[in-house]
Amino acid sequence: MLFFLLVGLAVDTVYLGVFTLHGLPVPLATISTLLFSIIMTVTANNFGGHLILTSVGAEKLDIQIPEHRELHNVVTEMALASGCSMPKVYVVYDPAPNAFATGREERSASVCVTTGLLTLLNREETQGVVAHEIAHIRNHDTRVMMLISVLLGGVVLLSDWAQRSLFSSRYGQRHRSHPLIAVPALLLVAVSPLVSRLLAMAVSRQREYLADATAVEFTRNPLGLAKALERIRDANLPFRKATSGTAHLFIANPLRRRIDDREGMLADLLSTHPPINRRILLLYQMAKLPSGAAGGMGL
Amino acid sequence: MSWVIWGALFFIAAWIVWTYNGLVALKHQIQNGWKQIDVQLKRRYDLIPNLIETVKGYMKYEQETLKQVIDARSKAMASNGVKETAAAEGVLTESLGKIFALMENYPDLKANENVLRLQEELTTTENQLAFARQHYNDLVMRFNMRQEVFPANMIASFFRFQPSEFFSVPEAEKTAPRVNLSLS
């Protein structure tokens, strides 16, 4: 919202010259961008979860299949541990082991797991993964991340629009506002897509760490999640139905770019997920075990 | 200067309302947590006769253990209050664990689909019980702590809030291994 306000103000200042004597009496662009952002936010809030579920092809559980029943039971256990109400559970028929949670409220949240994850992980490990997803729900990460993905798209759209209008001919004619005001506005318009993207990724990474920690609070068993992450890492399969827009929702980056396994400033800045090795290491530290020794034991 | 006094009074009143409401909310959450435990306990009572019935034919030489479970179940069903229930449930959990361990010796049992299904049901009930208890105890800890820390303890004692009881695990169960039977 703040970004929309700032971008709208920038457009008003530079392009329409609202804050000069001869400009428009109303900050038109600011109001319209604010309205735009409100509409988008409401849409994302109400339909976002459903859209994402259909886009990856999620299906309801078939309670007759033992694996599905086990998943249902595990989710019930974790819902009890967290004190949340039971989320809806979905599966995606896909060999890549991955999972995500979505939904704006605790009551209307859903957890979605791939069948690859169910076959690859044992009960204890599935429990860790489900706990991580429920942790996202209880921390309201689904809401935070959904808003961020909407804002990210919106800011890029707006700044593109602002850039076009800046370089069109009308700017020259309306040169009455002080040029110094225009400089920060210009800068903001140019930089906002990049900044918003980096911000979104930084938030997403911190939320992953937080969800890992909260998951351990629920299961009191850091090794379950650590082993699950190890298996997901070693399986090394991309989840093809995920897009860059929904990547941040998953437990492990579904796009599997090389950069995610590296550590260092640049990799840290550009990825939606923290390096998976670092997450595993932190979980082993919670269990007070050195990662090397226990890692061999787990597999 | 009078508005300063009014402002201070307003903030104090707001703080009292906030603290009181927080305590009441926690109290109800604890009650709800206890209900969740109760649901799991009931479910376990219902499942045990099924398990015994299915297993009886196979485990001819373990009649003593089976009888122990039935006894522990009826004792747990008759108990009242947090402390007594916790103790009786501990015994039941232990004897169930024994049966699960013994079942490993009977390959016929593990091939039976009915038994596998029951086993998963009981495993999840045991886990749900453990997690419901964990959540309940976390809530009790928060509730009791908030009643004791200054200055909220003044509100708590004025409105006569009582500390809640933990659902504590009896000594016997602490030594018993946690039931964890996966189907895979």
Chai-1 contact restraints between the chains, C-beta under 6 A:
chainA,res_idxA,chainB,res_idxB,connection_type,confidence,min_distance_angstrom,max_distance_angstrom,comment,restraint_id
A,P66,B,L183,contact,1.0,0.0,6.0,A-B,restraint_1
A,N73,B,T124,contact,1.0,0.0,6.0,A-B,restraint_2
A,E77,B,N127,contact,1.0,0.0,6.0,A-B,restraint_3
A,E77,B,Q128,contact,1.0,0.0,6.0,A-B,restraint_4
A,E77,B,F131,contact,1.0,0.0,6.0,A-B,restraint_5
A,L80,B,Q128,contact,1.0,0.0,6.0,A-B,restraint_6
A,L80,B,F131,contact,1.0,0.0,6.0,A-B,restraint_7
A,L80,B,A132,contact,1.0,0.0,6.0,A-B,restraint_8
A,A81,B,F131,contact,1.0,0.0,6.0,A-B,restraint_9
A,A81,B,H135,contact,1.0,0.0,6.0,A-B,restraint_10
A,G83,B,H135,contact,1.0,0.0,6.0,A-B,restraint_11
A,N122,B,S182,contact,1.0,0.0,6.0,A-B,restraint_12
A,N122,B,S184,contact,1.0,0.0,6.0,A-B,restraint_13
A,R123,B,S182,contact,1.0,0.0,6.0,A-B,restraint_14
